[in-house]
Amino acid sequence: MKRNANILFYGVCLLATCLQTAQAHFPWLVIEQRAGEKPVVQVYFSEGPVADNPELLQRLTGANTWQLSGREQTTPIQLVLSNEHLSLPLDASWSDSLIVLSKSLGVRTRGADSFVLNYYGKTGPAVTSRAWQNKKSSELLALDVQPSLDAGQLVVQVLFRGKPVADAEVTLLSDLVDLDEKLITNTQGKASYDLTRKPIHALRVKFTEKASGTLDGKEYSEIRHYTTATFPSASYHPLKTSHPLADIPETVTSFGAAVASGRLYYYGGHTGSAHSYSTEGQANTLWSIDLKDGGAWKNHGQGPRLQGLALVADEGKLYRLGGFTARNAPGEDHDLWSSDSFASYDLATGKWNDLPPLPERRSSFDAAVLDHKIYVIGGWSMGGAEKNQWHTTAWVCDLTANQPEWTALPSPPFQRRALSVAAHDGKIYAIGGMQSDGNVTTNTAIYDPAQKTWSEGPSLIGSGMTGFGTAAFATGGILYVSTYDGTLQKLSADGKQWELLGNLENARFFHRMVPVDDNRLVFLGGSNMQVGKFEEVEILELTK
């Protein structure tokens, strides 16, 4: 059966037995473009989560389906059967919600057995999301399943009528194929699987209730319950890094970093505690270290105190852009001002030179170089007591011009900050970030300089927070992104999806990831909600 590569199989997987055919068929509720602007929930009835005979969809009409929000609000939704599809467009704000479904096929007879056949299912974001522990789910589904991730293990919690159930059979799916190994829940209703072995995309649970009776005039001797869940690919392949370089001299977040002439440079950043900003809590030093020989970090002098800035490199120079300065002392009310500064640092002379300023004050953005042009995308403008202004503009500056100047790009179809920007394959990628409504997105937007157009790219693998404070760079012809939850992802060769490479030991955000060469990435700075800021500099050997 040909697989549709354009479908993101974020769906509700439900087990059924097709009594009229020799092979089993299952109802699957699949969400296409879950993290996109126009998600659609589709229902399939086949051997796997792909379209099959549309006539089988008749069996699933009338199913009870609900959307469960993060605030545990329950909203009934009604699927529509039309044009060989059982589907419903969803609101884009539901990206971190659960969709759950319940359907009973009544009494079925197979040989000498008569039983009630009940289906339940759910779909949600990444298993790291708290959405999966929504308590309302167990109220709606007699047989509920709550997957989670714990130290590289996929933990499956099975509940029957709200209580843990032992001896339930769990089938895991990898790349839409059942694994031969079956898991059996313990007395706490749990079973686990080592995600270093294979990525898991879905699971199915079977539980038989020993109960007899009569339903619709038909006798039965037991009730068979089946529940499945599907989610973005869950895997845990630990990525081992080395630490050949000295710790950074200033532990910072929201700083700029670049590699030039065999040295790793970083500038500025936030040195204080989370959400506490002051002049003293912002760094203003340009540091560098030799990537080949290591040694001590070199101090190249001071400049303005900045965080939320960008630093890029091109043709023997570093370029520092934007950021914000806290004008208040520690303990005083925040007085934060975004900057429009643009300056170059000549590696040969060791001197900074001011360049034409950005057209607007800008911080919490990112920048990338493509064909000797700097592209600036995202961010906002802070001006003390003034209301923060989310930018709807993007700009490019040609570094080869005798008189460099900023030229407006077509307006991006988004407003985001705390995003990452990278150049790859002749295009500019804007990845993740916080939106002006306060929600974090995993979406990718792509700017094509040749066509001067924006387009929608694939969404990162993970929950909404995955896209917050990411770091991205392309090397060796591959675009990589390091995420909030510690996953390292790469863009597929056809550019249609992100692929999960594994999990970094140190999950960082508001950090920087830049290439040492075509085969190595270096990670520095940033923080983690559990352990705080990082001093370690890590280098990862890439496998092609």
PyMOL commands that set and color helices and strands:
alter all, ss='L'
color gray80, all
select helices_A, chain A and resi 54-60+92-94+130-133+136-140+279-281+464-467
alter helices_A, ss='H'
color red, helices_A
select strands_A, chain A and resi 10-13+26-32+40-46+64-68+74-77+80-82+85-89+98-110+113-123+143-150+153-160+163-164+169-174+177-184+190-194+200-209+213-215+218-220+222-234+238-239+256-260+263-267+285-290+294-302+310-314+317-321+324-326+336-338+342-346+351-354+366-370+373-377+380-381+389-390+395-398+406-408+416-417+420-424+427-435+440-448+453-457+471-475+478-482+487-491+498-504+512-517+520-524+527-528+532-533+538-541
alter strands_A, ss='S'
color yellow, strands_A
deselect
rebuild
show_as cartoon
